[in-house]
Amino acid sequence: MLTSVSFLVLIMNDLIVTALVVGYVLSVTYNLVATVGVGRSAGRYEGERRWADLARIVTVGGMIMNVT
């Protein structure tokens, strides 16, 4: 949410390149790190496999929604 608000403020101030970096590059980088972290954690999860698989699916889905 912080990157979205920052993106809008920067766009309104005609700082387009900075807005793209803040709005997309930082956001996608953060989400990529989070996706890798969830994937690794799900791989180590000792409970039911369906929950680990669900965590991976939801995280990847969120990443795809973030990029679009």
C-alpha positions as CSV (number, residue, x, y, z in Angstrom):
1,M,0.0,0.0,0.0
2,L,2.9,2.3,0.8
3,T,4.3,1.9,-2.7
4,S,0.9,2.6,-4.3
5,V,0.4,5.8,-2.4
6,S,4.0,6.9,-3.1
7,F,3.5,6.1,-6.8
8,L,0.4,8.3,-6.9
9,V,2.0,11.2,-5.1
10,L,5.1,11.0,-7.4
11,I,2.9,10.9,-10.5
12,M,1.0,13.9,-9.4
13,N,4.3,15.8,-9.0
14,D,5.4,14.8,-12.5
15,L,8.2,12.5,-11.3
16,I,7.3,9.7,-13.7
17,V,10.6,7.6,-13.7
18,T,10.9,7.8,-9.9
19,A,7.2,6.8,-9.6
20,L,7.8,3.7,-11.8
21,V,10.8,2.7,-9.7
22,V,8.9,3.1,-6.4
23,G,5.6,1.7,-7.7
24,Y,6.8,-1.3,-9.6
25,V,10.5,-2.1,-9.1
26,L,10.4,-1.9,-5.3
27,S,7.1,-3.6,-5.1
28,V,7.9,-6.5,-7.4
29,T,11.3,-7.0,-5.7
30,Y,9.7,-7.2,-2.3
31,N,7.0,-9.6,-3.5
32,L,9.6,-11.8,-5.3
33,V,11.6,-12.1,-2.0
34,A,8.3,-12.9,-0.2
35,T,7.4,-15.5,-2.8
36,V,10.7,-17.3,-2.5
37,G,10.5,-17.2,1.3
38,V,7.0,-18.7,1.4
39,G,8.1,-21.4,-1.1
40,R,11.1,-22.4,1.0
41,S,9.0,-22.4,4.2
42,A,6.3,-24.5,2.6
43,G,9.0,-26.9,1.5
44,R,10.0,-27.4,5.2
45,Y,6.4,-27.5,6.5
46,E,5.8,-30.8,8.4
47,G,2.0,-30.7,8.5
48,E,-0.4,-31.6,5.8
49,R,1.0,-31.1,2.3
50,R,-2.1,-29.4,1.0
51,W,-1.5,-26.4,3.3
52,A,2.0,-26.0,2.0
53,D,0.8,-26.3,-1.6
54,L,-2.0,-23.8,-0.9
55,A,0.4,-21.3,0.5
56,R,2.6,-21.5,-2.6
57,I,-0.5,-21.2,-4.9
58,V,-1.8,-18.1,-3.1
59,T,1.6,-16.5,-3.0
60,V,2.3,-17.0,-6.7
61,G,-1.2,-15.8,-7.5
62,G,-0.6,-12.6,-5.4
63,M,2.7,-12.1,-7.2
64,I,1.0,-12.4,-10.6
65,M,-1.7,-9.9,-9.6
66,N,0.9,-7.5,-8.4
67,V,2.8,-7.5,-11.7
68,T,-0.4,-6.8,-13.8
